[in-house]
Amino acid sequence: MKISNPVLTGFHADPSMIRVGDTYYIANSTFEWFPGVRLHESKDLVHWSILPSPLSRSSQLDMRGNPSSGGIWAPDLSYADNRFWLIYTDVKVVNGAFKDCTNYLVTAEDIHGPWSEPIRINGVGFDASLFHDDDGRKYLVQQTWDFREYHHQFNGITLTEFDVDTMKLKPETARTIWDGTSVKITEGPHLYKKDGWYYLFAAEGGTMYEHQESVARSRTLDERSFEVMPNGPFIGNFDTPDFYLQKQGHGALVDTPSGEWYYASLCGRPWRHDTEPSHGTRGWCTLGRETSIQKVEWDTDGWPRIVGGHGGQRYVDAPKDAIETVAPASRNQHDDFESDSLGVDWNTLRVPFTEAMGTVGEGGLTLRGQGSLCNLFDLSLVARRWQAFDFDATVKVAFDPKNYMQMAGLTNYYCDLCWSWAYVTWDEQRKARVIEVAQNDFNQYTSFLKENAIAIPEDVDAVWLRTKVRTEYYTYEYSFDGEHFEEIPVTLDAKILSDDYVCQRYGSLVWLAVIFPVTANRRRSVISTIGNCLTANNSEKYGKATELQMFIRRLIVFSVCFNRVLACDIYGNIW
């Protein structure tokens, strides 16, 4: 049996992996998306099943107003004392000198919950993890942020003892145990103990193609006692630009019951336009940062090494003692919204799905109009990630706008700055419903059809909108009967929805993407949605999936209002 990387595709950054008995668990960052922290489980490291998110209540996580790429950074999952421990950071400020962030702790006896109310730990840095020493002591290990312009902002890795009786830190014990290497940007620390050594794993180099994982070790936990591994990095792809996986680093180490070792890390799978040089442009990661797993061996000097070299491998031998895991073989999704709660694959932005946003159940999804797609506080959307380079997604929209501010449709969405959509609205000149396509590119908003917006016949109750994503480019289509689709003559560059494009001007962090209908209305309106996704052109060039699959990251079914909207109802079926 082989591990095929990435094991968690499409927006699964910063994996924290542990083993409890014969079961492995991975926790991933979710940034500004709700619920917080993505959990998966497996018994073979090959097949993974999603679990309920631990941060499902607003009392645990309130991200209203959080910037894109803020929110949950690098959660740390651990197990000790017969319970699960989860450390997470809620980041309120992303850009500039300051990183306003708070680290919290929740616990649970069962991975499925219930999870406790959060305990505030501190706010001096992010990417915190909890180390359980074999003598019973516990320590918080974290990056420490320095806002002073004459200091490097990543001010080393700090260790602080944690008192389990008071559930508080002992600030007098805080010390810097490692300053990192010359690569700088040292973050995402995890501490392990093996054969009398403390091993510190930490990400370095930022979140782009210079990203790597470094390792240091010490016999003690004394201040600045850690020494870096020779002939590093432990993992990284800066010097392997042609490898299928890029950006590897920032992860966690785990051993198997029989004593094998594996390392889970984030990675990216870039593609390039044919006109772009392979080494001049590393590429565009439209699936964000994903999770890969590499096998680890220990050399004669007691240092961990990635099997096959620090660049990693696409296919990795599974553990010899692996228990084959039953997990979904396809990422296709069909959701009739029969349940009165959203399924585990769906997300909302910053806050939970409540009646203020809409209702779900009895075969329908109802959304009430709130803010625009640029809103950081109140907007109504239900979302899921992209997981395939190539897919189709379709929504059926039954909508009766009476104003150009009233909109409902389908969007491919990266963040509040970069997105596009096909939507139904009102043309006051023609006195008719029309279909328009528009794009927001760093708040440069462009309507492509304008006076050529597609008129909807008066006798048509519902419109089908479909997006077709084919790695480098994507388009929108429409239908009045759900059978015969017409392509809208607008081709959009998918790179605008990539980490790498956005990071050129706005930070270097990953956020999710979605499906979403929109309406701004003083009267009642209806949107039905049907979504599906298929893989096309299944070549090995970019490792495209060989199965029908769906994970609509930037696809969003949404409802938006701009002024005193009473209610906009959206009903739908997602395939």
TORPA-696081 format. One record per residue (C-alpha): residue number from 0; x, y, z. Coordinates in pm, 1 decimal, decimal comma. Layout:
BEGIN
ATOM   fiza          x          y          z
ATOM    NUM          X          Y          Z
...
This chain:
BEGIN
ATOM   fiza          x          y          z
ATOM      0        0,0        0,0        0,0
ATOM      1      127,8      345,4      -93,4
ATOM      2       65,3      691,2       41,0
ATOM      3      -17,7      918,2     -254,0
ATOM      4       69,0     1280,4     -183,6
ATOM      5      -98,7     1503,3     -107,4
ATOM      6     -316,4     1296,7      124,7
ATOM      7     -544,6     1592,0      204,4
ATOM      8     -598,4     1794,7     -110,5
ATOM      9     -719,6     2150,5     -143,1
ATOM     10     -657,5     2388,0      144,6
ATOM     11     -532,6     2178,7      433,5
ATOM     12     -238,7     2380,8      566,7
ATOM     13      -23,9     2342,3      878,3
ATOM     14      -96,7     1977,6      965,4
ATOM     15      -63,0     1866,9     1326,2
ATOM     16      -55,2     1485,7     1325,6
ATOM     17      -71,5     1251,0     1625,3
ATOM     18     -138,7      883,7     1691,0
ATOM     19     -363,9      748,8     1963,4
ATOM     20     -349,3      369,3     1975,3
ATOM     21     -388,0      249,6     1616,7
ATOM     22     -552,1      566,8     1488,3
ATOM     23     -387,9      875,4     1338,4
ATOM     24     -539,2     1222,4     1351,4
ATOM     25     -457,1     1540,1     1159,9
ATOM     26     -567,3     1891,9     1251,6
ATOM     27     -540,4     2170,6      990,7
ATOM     28     -566,5     2548,1      985,4
ATOM     29     -899,2     2696,8      876,5
ATOM     30     -812,6     3069,6      890,6
ATOM     31    -1126,4     3287,6      873,2
ATOM     32    -1364,3     3001,9      794,6
ATOM     33    -1613,5     2854,6     1039,6
ATOM     34    -1623,9     2603,9     1208,2
ATOM     35    -1264,8     2625,8     1319,5
ATOM     36     -996,9     2357,2     1275,6
ATOM     37    -1032,9     2073,1     1026,1
ATOM     38     -994,5     1719,1     1166,5
ATOM     39     -932,2     1390,6      981,4
ATOM     40     -862,2     1036,5     1100,5
ATOM     41     -698,7      728,2      949,3
ATOM     42     -552,6      391,8     1050,1
ATOM     43     -323,9      352,7      748,6
ATOM     44     -204,7      709,3      664,4
ATOM     45     -345,3      653,7      314,8
ATOM     46     -722,4      692,6      346,0
ATOM     47     -861,5      977,7      553,7
ATOM     48    -1210,9     1053,7      680,5
ATOM     49    -1327,5     1394,2      795,0
ATOM     50    -1441,0     1443,4     1154,6
ATOM     51    -1658,1     1714,0     1312,7
ATOM     52    -1468,8     2034,4     1376,8
ATOM     53    -1383,9     2101,9     1742,4
ATOM     54    -1456,6     2476,3     1730,5
ATOM     55    -1823,7     2478,4     1638,8
ATOM     56    -1961,9     2740,4     1877,9
ATOM     57    -1926,0     3116,9     1871,6
ATOM     58    -1825,8     3099,4     2239,6
ATOM     59    -1515,9     2910,4     2124,7
ATOM     60    -1439,9     3125,4     1823,4
ATOM     61    -1563,5     3472,9     1723,1
ATOM     62    -1395,8     3595,9     1405,1
ATOM     63    -1631,5     3879,9     1302,2
ATOM     64    -1412,5     4140,6     1138,4
ATOM     65    -1110,3     3913,7     1109,2
ATOM     66     -914,2     3986,2      792,3
ATOM     67     -877,4     3731,4      515,9
ATOM     68     -600,2     3488,4      614,2
ATOM     69     -651,1     3580,1      979,7
ATOM     70     -837,4     3358,8     1221,9
ATOM     71     -715,2     3008,3     1302,5
ATOM     72     -343,1     2959,0     1246,9
ATOM     73     -157,0     2631,2     1295,2
ATOM     74     -368,7     2440,4     1547,9
ATOM     75     -180,6     2188,0     1760,4
ATOM     76     -347,0     1858,7     1850,3
ATOM     77     -203,9     1636,0     2123,5
ATOM     78     -316,8     1352,9     2350,7
ATOM     79     -223,6     1304,0     2714,1
ATOM     80     -389,9     1220,0     3044,9
ATOM     81     -671,0     1036,8     2862,8
ATOM     82     -789,5     1339,4     2672,8
ATOM     83     -723,9     1541,9     2360,3
ATOM     84     -566,6     1885,4     2389,1
ATOM     85     -604,9     2146,7     2116,7
ATOM     86     -408,4     2471,0     2111,3
ATOM     87     -513,6     2727,7     1850,1
ATOM     88     -438,4     3087,8     1762,1
ATOM     89     -701,2     3344,2     1660,3
ATOM     90     -521,2     3614,2     1461,7
ATOM     91     -696,1     3952,3     1442,6
ATOM     92     -427,7     4153,2     1260,0
ATOM     93     -241,8     4008,8      960,7
ATOM     94      -43,1     4285,6      793,8
ATOM     95      176,7     4555,4      939,8
ATOM     96      406,9     4564,9     1239,3
ATOM     97      166,7     4395,8     1476,8
ATOM     98        9,8     4052,1     1490,0
ATOM     99     -276,8     4080,3     1733,7
ATOM    100     -335,9     3718,8     1826,0
ATOM    101     -456,2     3511,2     2117,8
ATOM    102     -373,3     3148,6     2192,5
ATOM    103     -646,5     2930,6     2338,7
ATOM    104     -678,6     2576,7     2473,9
ATOM    105     -976,0     2341,0     2447,7
ATOM    106     -990,6     1977,2     2554,3
ATOM    107    -1210,0     1672,1     2495,7
ATOM    108    -1216,7     1312,8     2613,0
ATOM    109    -1343,1     1203,9     2271,6
ATOM    110    -1211,9     1336,5     1939,9
ATOM    111    -1574,1     1372,7     1825,9
ATOM    112    -1645,1     1604,8     2117,9
ATOM    113    -1787,1     1768,2     2305,9
ATOM    114    -1497,4     2011,2     2325,9
ATOM    115    -1464,2     2242,4     2622,1
ATOM    116    -1499,9     2615,4     2636,4
ATOM    117    -1167,2     2784,2     2554,9
ATOM    118     -905,7     2882,5     2807,8
ATOM    119     -704,3     3189,9     2713,8
ATOM    120     -335,3     3105,4     2726,5
ATOM    121     -144,7     3414,0     2606,3
ATOM    122     -100,3     3652,7     2316,3
ATOM    123      273,3     3705,2     2266,0
ATOM    124      305,1     3500,4     1948,7
ATOM    125      134,7     3245,0     1727,9
ATOM    126      173,3     2881,8     1615,3
ATOM    127      170,6     2754,5     1972,8
ATOM    128      192,9     2384,1     2057,2
ATOM    129      170,6     2190,4     2382,6
ATOM    130      453,4     1953,5     2474,4
ATOM    131      382,0     1679,8     2729,4
ATOM    132      713,3     1572,8     2884,1
ATOM    133      764,2     1221,6     3020,9
ATOM    134      799,6     1358,6     3374,1
ATOM    135      443,8     1490,8     3366,7
ATOM    136      531,5     1852,9     3303,1
ATOM    137      373,7     2044,1     3015,9
ATOM    138      517,4     2329,6     2815,1
ATOM    139      382,2     2579,2     2564,8
ATOM    140      614,6     2609,7     2266,6
ATOM    141      554,1     2902,9     2034,6
ATOM    142      686,4     3156,6     1793,0
ATOM    143      728,4     3495,5     1960,7
ATOM    144      644,2     3807,8     1760,9
ATOM    145      853,6     4125,5     1782,5
ATOM    146      681,4     4434,5     1642,2
ATOM    147      988,1     4661,7     1671,5
ATOM    148     1109,1     4770,7     1328,5
ATOM    149     1475,5     4740,3     1432,7
ATOM    150     1433,3     4374,0     1531,8
ATOM    151     1350,7     4071,7     1323,7
ATOM    152      981,0     4007,8     1369,4
ATOM    153     1021,4     3635,2     1429,6
ATOM    154     1190,9     3653,3     1768,0
ATOM    155     1281,5     3289,1     1822,6
ATOM    156     1099,5     2993,2     1975,4
ATOM    157      982,1     3044,6     2332,7
ATOM    158      917,5     2771,4     2590,7
ATOM    159      691,9     2835,1     2891,8
ATOM    160      583,5     2583,2     3154,2
ATOM    161      207,7     2520,6     3176,1
ATOM    162       46,4     2445,9     3513,1
ATOM    163     -230,6     2185,3     3472,9
ATOM    164     -367,1     2259,8     3821,6
ATOM    165     -439,8     2624,4     3742,6
ATOM    166     -455,1     2572,7     3366,4
ATOM    167     -230,1     2875,0     3330,3
ATOM    168      122,0     2946,6     3215,0
ATOM    169      407,2     3015,6     3453,0
ATOM    170      542,3     3334,1     3290,6
ATOM    171      853,3     3334,3     3509,4
ATOM    172      967,1     3015,1     3329,9
ATOM    173      953,5     3161,4     2978,1
ATOM    174     1277,0     3141,9     2780,9
ATOM    175     1393,9     3137,3     2421,6
ATOM    176     1520,2     2789,1     2346,8
ATOM    177     1617,1     2843,8     1981,8
ATOM    178     1671,3     3143,7     1757,7
ATOM    179     1637,4     2949,6     1432,3
ATOM    180     1875,3     2940,9     1137,9
ATOM    181     1983,1     3217,1      901,9
ATOM    182     1682,7     3132,9      683,8
ATOM    183     1475,3     3319,3      945,7
ATOM    184     1095,9     3335,6      980,7
ATOM    185     1109,7     3055,9     1238,2
ATOM    186      758,9     2944,0     1336,1
ATOM    187      528,3     2641,6     1374,4
ATOM    188      735,0     2468,0     1646,4
ATOM    189      671,0     2114,4     1770,7
ATOM    190      877,7     1950,1     2042,6
ATOM    191      942,2     1575,2     2074,4
ATOM    192     1153,5     1356,1     2303,0
ATOM    193     1343,2     1049,5     2181,3
ATOM    194     1638,8      859,0     2323,9
ATOM    195     1712,7     1126,1     2581,7
ATOM    196     1708,6     1408,0     2324,3
ATOM    197     1457,7     1688,5     2286,1
ATOM    198     1395,1     1746,2     1915,5
ATOM    199     1252,8     2077,1     1800,5
ATOM    200     1086,6     2087,1     1457,5
ATOM    201     1013,0     2434,4     1320,2
ATOM    202      909,5     2586,6      988,9
ATOM    203     1130,6     2852,8      832,9
ATOM    204     1153,4     3069,7      524,3
ATOM    205      795,0     3190,4      503,2
ATOM    206      500,5     3028,6      330,3
ATOM    207      613,2     3042,2      -32,8
ATOM    208      876,7     2851,1     -229,9
ATOM    209     1154,4     2925,3       21,5
ATOM    210      955,9     2738,7      285,3
ATOM    211     1127,2     2454,7      471,9
ATOM    212     1132,8     2260,6      798,1
ATOM    213     1439,3     2272,3     1020,4
ATOM    214     1529,5     2051,0     1317,1
ATOM    215     1734,4     2126,9     1627,9
ATOM    216     1796,9     1922,1     1940,4
ATOM    217     1916,7     1946,6     2298,3
ATOM    218     1963,8     1726,7     2604,8
ATOM    219     1784,8     1990,8     2811,4
ATOM    220     1516,5     2256,5     2778,7
ATOM    221     1752,0     2530,6     2886,4
ATOM    222     1765,8     2870,2     2722,1
ATOM    223     1924,0     2860,7     2374,5
ATOM    224     2047,8     2507,7     2429,4
ATOM    225     1927,3     2370,1     2095,7
ATOM    226     2169,5     2301,1     1810,3
ATOM    227     2060,4     2277,7     1447,8
ATOM    228     2075,2     1956,0     1245,8
ATOM    229     2373,6     1944,7     1009,1
ATOM    230     2319,2     1914,0      636,6
ATOM    231     1967,9     2050,3      656,2
ATOM    232     1697,8     2134,2      591,3
ATOM    233     1493,9     1843,5      715,7
ATOM    234     1246,7     1901,2      430,4
ATOM    235     1212,1     2174,1      170,1
ATOM    236     1184,9     2231,5     -203,4
ATOM    237     1373,5     2553,5     -264,8
ATOM    238     1645,1     2358,0     -448,4
ATOM    239     1404,3     2110,0     -615,1
ATOM    240     1200,8     2340,7     -840,3
ATOM    241     1088,0     2063,1    -1074,7
ATOM    242      944,1     1832,8     -811,2
ATOM    243      570,1     1767,3     -812,2
ATOM    244      533,9     1886,4     -451,4
ATOM    245      657,4     2229,9     -348,7
ATOM    246      665,1     2445,6      -33,7
ATOM    247      693,2     2143,7      199,9
ATOM    248      742,0     2215,1      568,1
ATOM    249      546,8     2319,1      878,2
ATOM    250      422,1     1988,7     1007,8
ATOM    251      442,1     1723,8     1273,4
ATOM    252      621,5     1395,9     1346,5
ATOM    253      455,1     1068,6     1441,1
ATOM    254      563,0      710,3     1507,9
ATOM    255      371,5      392,8     1429,4
ATOM    256      296,3      112,3     1678,1
ATOM    257      579,1      -93,7     1524,1
ATOM    258      832,1      190,4     1541,8
ATOM    259      829,8      346,6     1194,0
ATOM    260      829,8      725,0     1162,3
ATOM    261      639,9      965,7      940,6
ATOM    262      616,9     1339,4      899,3
ATOM    263      307,0     1530,0      784,5
ATOM    264      373,2     1867,5      624,2
ATOM    265      202,2     2128,6      418,6
ATOM    266      280,2     2140,7       47,8
ATOM    267      172,0     2314,0     -271,4
ATOM    268      115,9     2190,4     -626,0
ATOM    269      185,9     2477,4     -863,6
ATOM    270      100,8     2496,2    -1230,6
ATOM    271      229,5     2741,8    -1487,8
ATOM    272      101,7     2890,8    -1808,9
ATOM    273      286,4     2765,4    -2117,1
ATOM    274      432,3     3114,2    -2164,5
ATOM    275      594,7     3116,1    -1819,1
ATOM    276      948,5     2982,2    -1757,0
ATOM    277      965,0     2680,8    -1529,5
ATOM    278     1230,4     2826,5    -1299,0
ATOM    279     1150,9     3193,2    -1338,4
ATOM    280      793,8     3137,4    -1227,3
ATOM    281      749,3     2859,4     -976,8
ATOM    282      378,1     2866,5    -1050,1
ATOM    283       30,5     2922,7     -914,6
ATOM    284     -117,6     2710,6     -636,2
ATOM    285     -491,8     2735,4     -694,3
ATOM    286     -551,6     2452,1     -447,9
ATOM    287     -368,8     2638,8     -175,2
ATOM    288     -151,7     2460,0       76,0
ATOM    289     -229,6     2090,8      113,4
ATOM    290     -109,8     1807,8      339,0
ATOM    291      150,7     1549,2      240,4
ATOM    292      312,9     1268,2      441,2
ATOM    293      676,8     1158,9      409,2
ATOM    294      858,3      864,8      565,6
ATOM    295     1136,0      938,8      813,4
ATOM    296     1446,7      743,4      912,6
ATOM    297     1702,9      825,2     1180,1
ATOM    298     2070,0      844,1     1083,8
ATOM    299     2361,0      704,1     1284,2
ATOM    300     2402,6     1035,3     1465,3
ATOM    301     2041,7     1035,5     1577,6
ATOM    302     1905,8     1294,1     1333,0
ATOM    303     1577,7     1248,5     1143,4
ATOM    304     1603,1     1231,2      763,9
ATOM    305     1334,7     1223,8      495,4
ATOM    306     1351,8      896,6      301,4
ATOM    307     1458,3      979,6      -54,2
ATOM    308     1609,4     1316,9       38,1
ATOM    309     1479,9     1644,1      177,2
ATOM    310     1279,0     1717,9     -136,4
ATOM    311     1038,6     1439,5      -45,9
ATOM    312      853,5     1184,3     -256,6
ATOM    313      513,9     1179,8     -420,9
ATOM    314      449,4      811,5     -338,9
ATOM    315      553,7      679,7        1,4
ATOM    316      538,3      331,5      153,6
ATOM    317      254,7      301,0      402,3
ATOM    318      328,2      165,8      751,1
ATOM    319      389,2     -207,4      767,6
ATOM    320      134,8     -234,8     1049,5
ATOM    321     -125,7      -19,7      873,0
ATOM    322     -489,7     -114,9      919,4
ATOM    323     -665,3      -47,9      591,5
ATOM    324     -912,2      231,7      647,0
ATOM    325    -1255,5      268,7      493,8
ATOM    326    -1289,1      623,0      365,9
ATOM    327    -1479,7      793,8       84,0
ATOM    328    -1329,1      686,2     -249,1
ATOM    329    -1459,3      993,2     -428,4
ATOM    330    -1483,2     1360,7     -344,4
ATOM    331    -1809,5     1393,9     -531,8
ATOM    332    -2079,4     1544,3     -320,4
ATOM    333    -2454,5     1554,5     -348,1
ATOM    334    -2641,8     1743,8      -80,9
ATOM    335    -3020,8     1771,3      -81,7
ATOM    336    -3012,6     1967,7      243,7
ATOM    337    -3258,6     1732,9      410,3
ATOM    338    -3086,1     1771,7      746,0
ATOM    339    -3154,1     2070,8      970,5
ATOM    340    -2779,5     2131,1      998,8
ATOM    341    -2506,2     2175,3      740,9
ATOM    342    -2281,1     1880,6      664,0
ATOM    343    -1918,9     1865,0      779,3
ATOM    344    -1784,2     1972,0      439,4
ATOM    345    -1962,2     2307,5      445,2
ATOM    346    -1821,3     2628,1      588,6
ATOM    347    -1931,8     2981,5      655,2
ATOM    348    -1721,6     3292,1      691,6
ATOM    349    -1614,5     3399,8     1041,0
ATOM    350    -1938,0     3309,4     1222,5
ATOM    351    -2156,0     2999,1     1247,3
ATOM    352    -2458,8     2937,5     1030,9
ATOM    353    -2752,6     3090,1     1220,2
ATOM    354    -3100,2     3219,5     1145,2
ATOM    355    -2948,0     3558,3     1078,0
ATOM    356    -2778,6     3398,6      778,5
ATOM    357    -3053,5     3156,0      680,5
ATOM    358    -3198,3     2810,0      737,9
ATOM    359    -3138,4     2461,7      604,7
ATOM    360    -3351,6     2149,7      590,0
ATOM    361    -3649,3     1987,6      418,7
ATOM    362    -3466,1     1984,2       88,5
ATOM    363    -3363,9     2346,3       86,3
ATOM    364    -3097,1     2598,0      176,5
ATOM    365    -3236,4     2940,7      260,1
ATOM    366    -3002,5     3238,0      285,8
ATOM    367    -3094,6     3585,6      402,2
ATOM    368    -2918,7     3874,3      235,8
ATOM    369    -2654,1     4061,5      431,1
ATOM    370    -2323,6     4208,6      311,7
ATOM    371    -2123,1     4198,7      -10,3
ATOM    372    -1841,1     3959,5      -96,5
ATOM    373    -1596,9     4220,6       33,2
ATOM    374    -1758,6     4226,7      376,5
ATOM    375    -1556,4     4113,0      678,6
ATOM    376    -1849,0     4114,6      920,5
ATOM    377    -2192,2     4014,8      795,0
ATOM    378    -2248,4     3817,1      478,3
ATOM    379    -2445,3     3504,7      405,7
ATOM    380    -2267,2     3220,8      236,2
ATOM    381    -2223,1     2847,5      254,0
ATOM    382    -1889,1     2729,5      125,2
ATOM    383    -1654,9     2446,1       55,5
ATOM    384    -1300,6     2412,4      -73,4
ATOM    385    -1173,2     2340,2     -420,8
ATOM    386    -1003,4     2001,4     -420,7
ATOM    387     -955,1     1937,1     -791,3
ATOM    388     -773,0     2125,5    -1062,0
ATOM    389    -1056,4     2049,2    -1304,6
ATOM    390    -1424,7     2035,0    -1218,1
ATOM    391    -1775,4     2153,4    -1304,7
ATOM    392    -2015,0     2305,6    -1052,0
ATOM    393    -2373,6     2401,3    -1120,2
ATOM    394    -2638,9     2601,0     -933,9
ATOM    395    -3006,5     2641,9    -1011,9
ATOM    396    -3125,8     2991,3     -931,3
ATOM    397    -3490,8     3086,6     -895,9
ATOM    398    -3478,6     3456,3     -832,8
ATOM    399    -3697,1     3758,3     -902,8
ATOM    400    -3490,6     4076,3     -857,2
ATOM    401    -3646,6     4422,1     -897,4
ATOM    402    -3329,5     4625,4     -852,9
ATOM    403    -2969,7     4609,9     -979,4
ATOM    404    -2854,4     4575,9     -617,8
ATOM    405    -3036,9     4246,6     -593,6
ATOM    406    -2809,2     3961,2     -704,3
ATOM    407    -2797,7     3586,0     -680,7
ATOM    408    -2564,8     3338,8     -847,0
ATOM    409    -2240,9     3145,4     -839,3
ATOM    410    -1890,7     3263,5     -754,9
ATOM    411    -1533,6     3137,7     -756,2
ATOM    412    -1386,6     3305,7     -451,2
ATOM    413    -1040,0     3331,6     -299,1
ATOM    414    -1077,1     3610,6      -45,4
ATOM    415    -1248,8     3947,7      -11,9
ATOM    416     -997,3     4093,7     -260,3
ATOM    417     -998,0     3833,7     -538,0
ATOM    418    -1307,8     3658,0     -673,4
ATOM    419    -1543,9     3636,8     -968,7
ATOM    420    -1908,7     3550,6    -1013,9
ATOM    421    -2192,1     3482,0    -1254,2
ATOM    422    -2517,5     3615,9    -1117,2
ATOM    423    -2877,3     3707,3    -1187,1
ATOM    424    -2975,2     4069,6    -1138,2
ATOM    425    -3209,7     4338,2    -1275,1
ATOM    426    -3141,9     4558,8    -1577,9
ATOM    427    -3343,7     4877,4    -1524,1
ATOM    428    -3293,8     4985,4    -1888,8
ATOM    429    -3443,2     4672,0    -2038,6
ATOM    430    -3678,9     4613,0    -1745,6
ATOM    431    -3567,8     4251,3    -1735,5
ATOM    432    -3371,6     3998,6    -1536,8
ATOM    433    -3023,1     3944,5    -1677,5
ATOM    434    -2713,3     3732,7    -1624,2
ATOM    435    -2384,4     3915,7    -1570,0
ATOM    436    -2025,2     3800,4    -1509,6
ATOM    437    -1786,3     4013,9    -1305,2
ATOM    438    -1445,3     3987,1    -1141,7
ATOM    439    -1286,8     4154,9     -840,7
ATOM    440     -907,8     4168,3     -879,4
ATOM    441     -760,1     4340,8     -575,2
ATOM    442    -1074,7     4553,5     -564,4
ATOM    443    -1052,5     4642,4     -932,6
ATOM    444    -1409,4     4544,5    -1014,2
ATOM    445    -1494,9     4465,4    -1377,5
ATOM    446    -1836,5     4379,2    -1524,1
ATOM    447    -1773,0     4196,1    -1850,0
ATOM    448    -2111,4     4188,9    -2024,1
ATOM    449    -2260,3     4529,6    -1934,1
ATOM    450    -2523,8     4617,0    -2197,1
ATOM    451    -2476,3     4268,0    -2341,8
ATOM    452    -2584,2     4099,1    -2021,4
ATOM    453    -2792,7     3793,8    -2108,0
ATOM    454    -3166,8     3859,6    -2082,3
ATOM    455    -3376,8     3596,7    -1906,5
ATOM    456    -3715,3     3526,2    -2070,4
ATOM    457    -4012,7     3627,0    -1861,3
ATOM    458    -4155,7     3275,6    -1860,7
ATOM    459    -3836,8     3126,3    -1714,7
ATOM    460    -3872,8     3060,9    -1345,2
ATOM    461    -3521,6     2934,6    -1278,5
ATOM    462    -3175,3     2975,7    -1429,5
ATOM    463    -2894,7     2721,9    -1411,9
ATOM    464    -2544,4     2864,5    -1375,5
ATOM    465    -2237,2     2647,9    -1416,0
ATOM    466    -1866,5     2709,6    -1379,0
ATOM    467    -1607,9     2495,6    -1557,7
ATOM    468    -1261,6     2509,5    -1403,1
ATOM    469     -977,9     2364,0    -1610,4
ATOM    470     -658,5     2425,6    -1411,8
ATOM    471     -530,9     2741,8    -1583,0
ATOM    472     -859,9     2902,5    -1686,4
ATOM    473    -1225,5     2885,4    -1599,2
ATOM    474    -1556,2     2995,5    -1750,9
ATOM    475    -1924,9     3028,1    -1665,2
ATOM    476    -2226,1     2884,8    -1848,4
ATOM    477    -2601,5     2925,9    -1821,8
ATOM    478    -2913,3     2725,4    -1904,2
ATOM    479    -3286,0     2791,3    -1895,2
ATOM    480    -3385,9     2425,3    -1880,5
ATOM    481    -3100,6     2254,6    -1695,0
ATOM    482    -3014,2     2044,6    -1999,4
ATOM    483    -2870,0     2272,6    -2266,5
ATOM    484    -2593,1     2505,9    -2149,5
ATOM    485    -2449,5     2806,9    -2329,2
ATOM    486    -2099,6     2930,4    -2251,4
ATOM    487    -2076,0     3292,9    -2145,6
ATOM    488    -1796,9     3445,5    -2359,7
ATOM    489    -1568,0     3535,4    -2069,5
ATOM    490    -1251,9     3334,0    -1993,1
ATOM    491    -1086,8     3405,5    -1659,6
ATOM    492     -730,6     3336,3    -1547,4
ATOM    493     -735,5     3097,1    -1250,9
ATOM    494     -403,8     3229,8    -1118,3
ATOM    495     -593,2     3528,7     -971,1
ATOM    496     -745,3     3276,4     -729,6
ATOM    497     -407,7     3137,7     -617,6
ATOM    498     -197,3     3182,2     -306,4
ATOM    499       91,2     3303,5     -514,1
ATOM    500      -99,3     3577,4     -695,4
ATOM    501     -256,4     3715,8     -380,8
ATOM    502       68,4     3690,7     -186,0
ATOM    503      240,7     3917,1     -434,7
ATOM    504       46,2     4205,7     -284,2
ATOM    505     -118,7     4077,9       31,0
ATOM    506       54,9     3858,6      283,3
ATOM    507      142,5     3494,5      231,9
ATOM    508     -128,0     3292,5      399,6
ATOM    509     -388,8     3055,3      267,8
ATOM    510     -763,1     3084,3      300,8
ATOM    511    -1048,6     2865,9      186,2
ATOM    512    -1294,1     2900,3      -93,0
ATOM    513    -1657,7     2837,2     -164,5
ATOM    514    -2012,3     2808,6     -329,0
ATOM    515    -2247,6     3095,5     -270,1
ATOM    516    -2591,1     3258,0     -395,3
ATOM    517    -2643,9     3639,6     -356,2
ATOM    518    -2944,6     3866,9     -331,3
ATOM    519    -3017,1     4213,4     -205,1
ATOM    520    -3390,3     4250,0     -191,8
ATOM    521    -3684,0     4407,9      -11,0
ATOM    522    -3904,5     4127,6     -123,8
ATOM    523    -3892,8     3750,9     -117,6
ATOM    524    -3668,1     3572,9     -365,4
ATOM    525    -3569,3     3212,6     -422,3
ATOM    526    -3246,3     3050,6     -538,2
ATOM    527    -3218,9     2680,1     -598,1
ATOM    528    -2872,4     2540,8     -635,7
ATOM    529    -2742,1     2228,7     -792,5
ATOM    530    -2367,0     2175,3     -792,0
ATOM    531    -2147,7     1904,9     -936,7
ATOM    532    -1783,6     1872,9    -1010,6
ATOM    533    -1593,4     1651,7    -1251,9
ATOM    534    -1231,7     1597,2    -1336,9
ATOM    535    -1116,7     1645,6    -1692,5
ATOM    536     -794,4     1591,1    -1883,8
ATOM    537     -660,6     1347,7    -1628,9
ATOM    538     -294,1     1382,9    -1709,0
ATOM    539       -2,6     1333,0    -1477,1
ATOM    540      129,9     1678,0    -1555,6
ATOM    541      -30,7     1831,6    -1253,3
ATOM    542     -141,9     1515,9    -1082,1
ATOM    543     -505,9     1565,2    -1164,9
ATOM    544     -745,8     1322,2    -1003,7
ATOM    545     -873,3     1028,8    -1203,4
ATOM    546    -1218,4     1032,2    -1053,4
ATOM    547    -1524,7     1247,6    -1055,5
ATOM    548    -1480,3     1473,7     -762,5
ATOM    549    -1607,3     1788,3     -603,9
ATOM    550    -1479,7     2028,7     -353,4
ATOM    551    -1595,9     2373,5     -435,8
ATOM    552    -1350,9     2592,1     -259,7
ATOM    553    -1428,5     2929,6     -408,1
ATOM    554    -1775,1     2828,8     -517,9
ATOM    555    -2031,9     3000,3     -324,1
ATOM    556    -2402,4     3006,1     -307,3
ATOM    557    -2471,7     3343,8     -156,0
ATOM    558    -2720,8     3607,5      -57,2
ATOM    559    -2614,0     3968,3      -28,8
ATOM    560    -2801,0     4281,5       68,3
ATOM    561    -2690,9     4640,9       86,2
ATOM    562    -2972,0     4826,0      258,5
ATOM    563    -3260,6     4739,1      485,6
ATOM    564    -3337,3     4405,7      332,3
ATOM    565    -3622,4     4219,9      495,8
ATOM    566    -3553,6     3869,9      370,5
ATOM    567    -3409,6     3691,7       68,3
ATOM    568    -3478,4     3322,3       62,0
ATOM    569    -3255,8     3078,0     -118,8
ATOM    570    -3343,0     2713,8     -157,6
ATOM    571    -3107,5     2463,6     -310,5
ATOM    572    -2971,9     2123,2     -387,0
ATOM    573    -2596,1     2076,4     -416,7
ATOM    574    -2477,3     1777,8     -612,6
